[in-house]
Amino acid sequence: MNNFKNLISNINDIHHTLQIKVLQSVSVNLTIRNYLIGHYVVEYEQNGNDRAKYGAKVLESMADNLKHIKGMSTTNLRLFRQFYSMYPQIHQSLPDQLKIAVRRRMLEELRK
């Protein structure tokens, strides 16, 4: 019976420990996602060839086109843009593979 209690205790411990790690990982990844969304919004506003077409309604149009993704409201898009603008140093802490992917995506957009 003592072994069974140890088994249950071990399973509980590992579950709680790794659950905390999962939540931390999700939090970090959402922060990176929000930062990069802000980056894309700022880059589009500064360099987008068709931005004049949308005028001041860029964020509203984006939110409408992204409504299938939870959390992509006009307010949140504005906050993501602000987050990117306020913390440019975050870019330095992004993994290299992510930086390469972002750069590649920006170059593809510029070629269009």
N, CA, C and O of each residue as an XYZ file, in Angstrom:
448
protein
N       0.820     -1.199      0.000
C       0.000      0.000      0.000
C       0.860      1.257      0.000
O       0.508      2.262     -0.617
N       1.986      1.190      0.695
C       2.882      2.328      0.741
C       3.426      2.654     -0.649
O       3.564      3.827     -0.996
N       3.740      1.622     -1.457
C       4.222      1.833     -2.807
C       3.164      2.519     -3.675
O       3.482      3.366     -4.509
N       1.912      2.140     -3.466
C       0.822      2.755     -4.220
C       0.706      4.236     -3.873
O       0.519      5.069     -4.760
N       0.815      4.563     -2.600
C       0.765      5.969     -2.187
C       1.925      6.755     -2.806
O       1.753      7.892     -3.244
N       3.098      6.138     -2.836
C       4.249      6.783     -3.468
C       4.016      6.997     -4.968
O       4.351      8.042     -5.525
N       3.441      5.993     -5.588
C       3.119      6.096     -7.009
C       2.195      7.288     -7.269
O       2.462      8.109     -8.147
N       1.120      7.375     -6.511
C       0.150      8.475     -6.662
C       0.828      9.807     -6.368
O       0.604     10.785     -7.081
N       1.636      9.855     -5.348
C       2.347     11.078     -4.992
C       3.298     11.505     -6.115
O       3.354     12.682     -6.471
N       4.039     10.551     -6.665
C       4.961     10.853     -7.768
C       4.216     11.372     -8.998
O       4.646     12.334     -9.634
N       3.115     10.737     -9.318
C       2.324     11.167    -10.473
C       1.781     12.574    -10.242
O       1.836     13.415    -11.138
N       1.260     12.830     -9.054
C       0.776     14.180     -8.728
C       1.893     15.218     -8.829
O       1.703     16.297     -9.391
N       3.054     14.879     -8.283
C       4.177     15.820     -8.311
C       4.598     16.150     -9.733
O       4.755     17.320    -10.083
N       4.779     15.124    -10.551
C       5.233     15.365    -11.918
C       4.172     16.107    -12.723
O       4.491     16.962    -13.549
N       2.917     15.774    -12.479
C       1.830     16.482    -13.169
C       1.859     17.971    -12.835
O       1.816     18.805    -13.739
N       1.929     18.306    -11.578
C       1.909     19.710    -11.169
C       3.165     20.460    -11.633
O       3.088     21.610    -12.066
N       4.301     19.805    -11.538
C       5.548     20.433    -11.978
C       5.505     20.740    -13.470
O       5.833     21.850    -13.891
N       5.104     19.763    -14.260
C       5.084     19.966    -15.710
C       3.921     20.842    -16.163
O       4.017     21.519    -17.187
N       2.844     20.835    -15.423
C       1.737     21.729    -15.756
C       2.183     23.190    -15.619
O       1.821     24.031    -16.442
N       2.948     23.481    -14.603
C       3.489     24.835    -14.429
C       4.400     25.179    -15.600
O       4.344     26.295    -16.116
N       5.235     24.239    -16.026
C       6.129     24.465    -17.171
C       5.330     24.728    -18.447
O       5.690     25.596    -19.242
N       4.260     23.986    -18.635
C       3.415     24.178    -19.820
C       2.814     25.578    -19.815
O       2.825     26.265    -20.837
N       2.299     25.996    -18.687
C       1.696     27.329    -18.597
C       2.733     28.421    -18.836
O       2.438     29.430    -19.476
N       3.950     28.222    -18.325
C       5.019     29.189    -18.565
C       5.376     29.243    -20.046
O       5.600     30.320    -20.599
N       5.426     28.089    -20.677
C       5.755     28.010    -22.097
C       4.689     28.700    -22.945
O       5.004     29.440    -23.877
N       3.437     28.449    -22.612
C       2.333     29.093    -23.327
C       2.427     30.600    -23.164
O       2.239     31.343    -24.127
N       2.713     31.053    -21.966
C       2.814     32.481    -21.708
C       3.928     33.113    -22.534
O       3.737     34.181    -23.117
N       5.079     32.468    -22.589
C       6.204     32.980    -23.368
C       5.841     33.019    -24.848
O       6.103     34.010    -25.530
N       5.245     31.953    -25.337
C       4.903     31.889    -26.755
C       3.823     32.887    -27.137
O       3.863     33.444    -28.234
N       2.868     33.121    -26.266
C       1.853     34.145    -26.547
C       2.468     35.534    -26.548
O       2.079     36.392    -27.340
N       3.427     35.753    -25.663
C       4.119     37.039    -25.646
C       4.869     37.249    -26.960
O       4.807     38.332    -27.543
N       5.570     36.229    -27.423
C       6.281     36.318    -28.697
C       5.297     36.529    -29.839
O       5.532     37.356    -30.720
N       4.195     35.783    -29.828
C       3.178     35.938    -30.875
C       2.653     37.364    -30.911
O       2.575     37.969    -31.981
N       2.294     37.904    -29.760
C       1.732     39.254    -29.703
C       2.753     40.294    -30.160
O       2.409     41.254    -30.848
N       4.004     40.093    -29.772
C       5.075     41.000    -30.185
C       5.232     40.985    -31.708
O       5.337     42.034    -32.345
N       5.245     39.773    -32.281
C       5.420     39.656    -33.727
C       4.214     40.191    -34.494
O       4.373     40.772    -35.568
N       3.029     40.004    -33.962
C       1.850     40.594    -34.597
C       1.997     42.109    -34.598
O       1.724     42.759    -35.607
N       2.423     42.672    -33.484
C       2.670     44.118    -33.423
C       3.708     44.536    -34.442
O       3.569     45.577    -35.084
N       4.742     43.739    -34.594
C       5.789     43.998    -35.583
C       5.192     44.051    -36.990
O       5.452     44.987    -37.745
N       4.396     43.048    -37.336
C       3.790     43.007    -38.671
C       2.872     44.204    -38.901
O       2.859     44.772    -39.993
N       2.114     44.588    -37.892
C       1.216     45.738    -38.025
C       2.030     47.006    -38.280
O       1.716     47.773    -39.189
N       3.067     47.224    -37.484
C       3.896     48.422    -37.648
C       4.567     48.421    -39.018
O       4.569     49.443    -39.705
N       5.136     47.289    -39.421
C       5.791     47.204    -40.727
C       4.802     47.489    -41.855
O       5.131     48.190    -42.812
N       3.608     46.953    -41.742
C       2.601     47.192    -42.764
C       2.230     48.672    -42.811
O       2.143     49.266    -43.886
N       2.016     49.252    -41.652
C       1.624     50.667    -41.605
C       2.730     51.565    -42.167
O       2.446     52.603    -42.764
N       3.966     51.169    -41.978
C       5.074     51.999    -42.453
C       5.432     51.744    -43.910
O       5.908     52.645    -44.601
N       5.205     50.520    -44.379
C       5.676     50.154    -45.718
C       4.607     49.588    -46.642
O       4.873     49.363    -47.823
N       3.426     49.359    -46.139
C       2.395     48.722    -46.960
C       1.978     49.578    -48.136
O       1.610     50.741    -47.971
N       2.035     48.994    -49.333
C       1.675     49.731    -50.535
C       0.188     50.043    -50.602
O      -0.205     51.057    -51.179
N      -0.635     49.194    -50.026
C      -2.075     49.411    -50.120
C      -2.674     49.988    -48.846
O      -3.894     49.978    -48.678
N      -1.836     50.489    -47.947
C      -2.347     50.998    -46.673
C      -3.269     52.191    -46.864
O      -4.206     52.376    -46.088
N      -3.018     53.004    -47.886
C      -3.877     54.168    -48.119
C      -5.299     53.742    -48.453
O      -6.256     54.464    -48.170
N      -5.429     52.587    -49.043
C      -6.744     52.046    -49.392
C      -7.616     51.881    -48.147
O      -8.825     52.108    -48.184
N      -6.981     51.481    -47.047
C      -7.722     51.250    -45.815
C      -7.784     52.488    -44.922
O      -8.674     52.609    -44.080
N      -6.848     53.391    -45.107
C      -6.830     54.606    -44.304
C      -6.708     54.291    -42.828
O      -5.887     53.467    -42.426
N      -7.517     54.939    -42.032
C      -7.472     54.782    -40.582
C      -8.136     53.491    -40.127
O      -8.132     53.183    -38.935
N      -8.693     52.750    -41.037
C      -9.438     51.538    -40.689
C      -8.595     50.262    -40.788
O      -9.147     49.164    -40.857
N      -7.287     50.396    -40.795
C      -6.416     49.224    -40.940
C      -6.687     48.198    -39.849
O      -6.923     47.026    -40.141
N      -6.654     48.630    -38.601
C      -6.834     47.676    -37.502
C      -8.230     47.067    -37.519
O      -8.394     45.881    -37.235
N      -9.229     47.866    -37.847
C     -10.597     47.348    -37.916
C     -10.713     46.298    -39.025
O     -11.348     45.259    -38.844
N     -10.092     46.583    -40.171
C     -10.117     45.622    -41.285
C      -9.362     44.353    -40.929
O      -9.794     43.248    -41.257
N      -8.229     44.520    -40.253
C      -7.466     43.349    -39.828
C      -8.281     42.491    -38.862
O      -8.362     41.272    -39.010
N      -8.879     43.147    -37.878
C      -9.678     42.411    -36.884
C     -10.815     41.666    -37.563
O     -11.123     40.530    -37.203
N     -11.428     42.297    -38.531
C     -12.534     41.652    -39.248
C     -12.046     40.424    -40.020
O     -12.725     39.398    -40.057
N     -10.880     40.533    -40.625
C     -10.333     39.429    -41.408
C      -9.706     38.335    -40.549
O      -9.464     37.225    -41.022
N      -9.446     38.656    -39.288
C      -8.831     37.679    -38.382
C      -9.790     37.215    -37.292
O      -9.364     36.629    -36.297
N     -11.061     37.471    -37.473
C     -12.018     37.148    -36.408
C     -12.097     35.651    -36.108
O     -12.614     35.255    -35.063
N     -11.593     34.829    -37.008
C     -11.574     33.380    -36.756
C     -10.502     32.997    -35.722
O     -10.467     31.857    -35.259
N      -9.630     33.949    -35.362
C      -8.595     33.710    -34.347
C      -8.999     34.443    -33.071
O      -9.161     35.664    -33.067
N      -9.156     33.697    -32.013
C      -9.560     34.284    -30.735
C      -8.551     35.341    -30.287
O      -7.341     35.113    -30.322
N      -9.055     36.482    -29.871
C      -8.204     37.532    -29.324
C      -7.701     38.540    -30.343
O      -6.874     39.387    -30.006
N      -8.174     38.472    -31.572
C      -7.698     39.394    -32.600
C      -8.666     40.565    -32.801
O      -9.047     40.883    -33.927
N      -9.046     41.188    -31.714
C      -9.929     42.351    -31.778
C      -9.123     43.588    -32.163
O      -7.894     43.586    -32.102
N      -9.819     44.622    -32.552
C      -9.169     45.888    -32.874
C      -8.365     46.384    -31.671
O      -7.232     46.843    -31.814
N      -8.958     46.286    -30.507
C      -8.275     46.725    -29.279
C      -6.986     45.946    -29.060
O      -5.945     46.535    -28.767
N      -7.052     44.624    -29.199
C      -5.853     43.812    -28.990
C      -4.795     44.089    -30.048
O      -3.608     44.143    -29.729
N      -5.197     44.263    -31.283
C      -4.233     44.581    -32.332
C      -3.531     45.908    -32.029
O      -2.330     46.052    -32.260
N      -4.281     46.854    -31.519
C      -3.698     48.139    -31.120
C      -2.696     47.917    -29.976
O      -1.615     48.506    -29.962
N      -3.070     47.069    -29.032
C      -2.167     46.766    -27.907
C      -0.917     46.024    -28.369
O       0.173     46.276    -27.857
N      -1.063     45.115    -29.329
C       0.096     44.392    -29.859
C       1.051     45.373    -30.535
O       2.266     45.278    -30.362
N       0.514     46.297    -31.291
C       1.327     47.314    -31.962
C       2.065     48.166    -30.930
O       3.250     48.463    -31.085
N       1.358     48.546    -29.893
C       1.956     49.352    -28.832
C       3.041     48.560    -28.096
O       4.102     49.097    -27.780
N       2.771     47.296    -27.830
C       3.731     46.419    -27.156
C       5.024     46.328    -27.969
O       6.118     46.445    -27.416
N       4.898     46.121    -29.266
C       6.072     46.053    -30.136
C       6.852     47.362    -30.093
O       8.079     47.359    -29.992
N       6.148     48.459    -30.170
C       6.806     49.767    -30.199
C       7.501     50.100    -28.880
O       8.544     50.754    -28.869
N       6.922     49.650    -27.778
C       7.478     49.979    -26.463
C       8.658     49.102    -26.065
O       9.482     49.513    -25.249
N       8.753     47.899    -26.630
C       9.793     46.959    -26.210
C      10.580     46.406    -27.400
O      10.547     45.201    -27.653
N      11.283     47.267    -28.129
C      12.043     46.774    -29.296
C      13.146     45.788    -28.911
O      13.587     44.995    -29.743
N      13.585     45.834    -27.671
C      14.662     44.942    -27.236
C      14.235     43.477    -27.211
O      15.094     42.595    -27.180
N      12.951     43.199    -27.222
C      12.484     41.804    -27.219
C      13.008     41.075    -28.448
O      13.298     39.880    -28.395
N      13.127     41.800    -29.550
C      13.608     41.176    -30.785
C      14.950     40.476    -30.571
O      15.207     39.428    -31.164
N      15.802     41.052    -29.730
C      17.123     40.475    -29.472
C      17.027     39.123    -28.774
O      17.920     38.288    -28.919
N      15.961     38.899    -28.024
C      15.849     37.651    -27.272
C      15.097     36.563    -28.033
O      14.953     35.447    -27.533
N      14.618     36.876    -29.232
C      13.921     35.863    -30.021
C      14.907     34.799    -30.498
O      16.058     35.113    -30.803
N      14.468     33.557    -30.562
C      15.360     32.514    -31.095
C      15.771     32.845    -32.534
O      14.997     33.430    -33.291
N      16.988     32.466    -32.896
C      17.513     32.778    -34.230
C      16.624     32.257    -35.349
O      16.426     32.945    -36.350
N      16.086     31.051    -35.193
C      15.224     30.488    -36.237
C      13.997     31.362    -36.462
O      13.544     31.528    -37.595
N      13.467     31.913    -35.391
C      12.305     32.775    -35.494
C      12.669     34.084    -36.181
O      11.899     34.597    -36.993
N      13.830     34.621    -35.863
C      14.292     35.855    -36.514
C      14.441     35.631    -38.018
O      14.049     36.478    -38.821
N      15.010     34.484    -38.391
C      15.195     34.167    -39.807
C      13.845     34.051    -40.508
O      13.668     34.560    -41.615
N      12.899     33.384    -39.863
C      11.566     33.226    -40.449
C      10.875     34.571    -40.627
O      10.227     34.802    -41.648
N      11.003     35.456    -39.652
C      10.393     36.786    -39.738
C      11.032     37.572    -40.868
O      10.332     38.200    -41.663
N      12.345     37.542    -40.945
C      13.062     38.261    -42.001
C      12.669     37.743    -43.379
O      12.438     38.523    -44.302
N      12.596     36.413    -43.512
C      12.223     35.795    -44.787
C      10.815     36.227    -45.195
O      10.563     36.551    -46.356
N       9.920     36.227    -44.239
C       8.530     36.619    -44.505
C       8.460     38.085    -44.944
O       7.707     38.426    -45.856
N       9.235     38.938    -44.305
C       9.236     40.365    -44.665
C       9.772     40.539    -46.083
O       9.231     41.338    -46.848
N      10.826     39.806    -46.447
C      11.382     39.917    -47.785
C      10.374     39.437    -48.844
O      10.260     40.030    -49.917
N       9.656     38.368    -48.527
C       8.634     37.881    -49.444
C       7.549     38.933    -49.663
O       7.080     39.128    -50.784
N       7.160     39.601    -48.593
C       6.125     40.629    -48.696
C       6.614     41.818    -49.515
O       5.844     42.402    -50.277
N       7.868     42.177    -49.367
C       8.410     43.313    -50.113
C       8.486     43.018    -51.605
O       8.364     43.932    -52.422
N       8.685     41.757    -51.971
C       8.775     41.373    -53.372
C       7.440     41.385    -54.086
O       7.389     41.462    -55.313
N       6.369     41.312    -53.334
C       5.024     41.249    -53.941
C       4.629     42.562    -54.563
O       3.534     42.679    -55.113
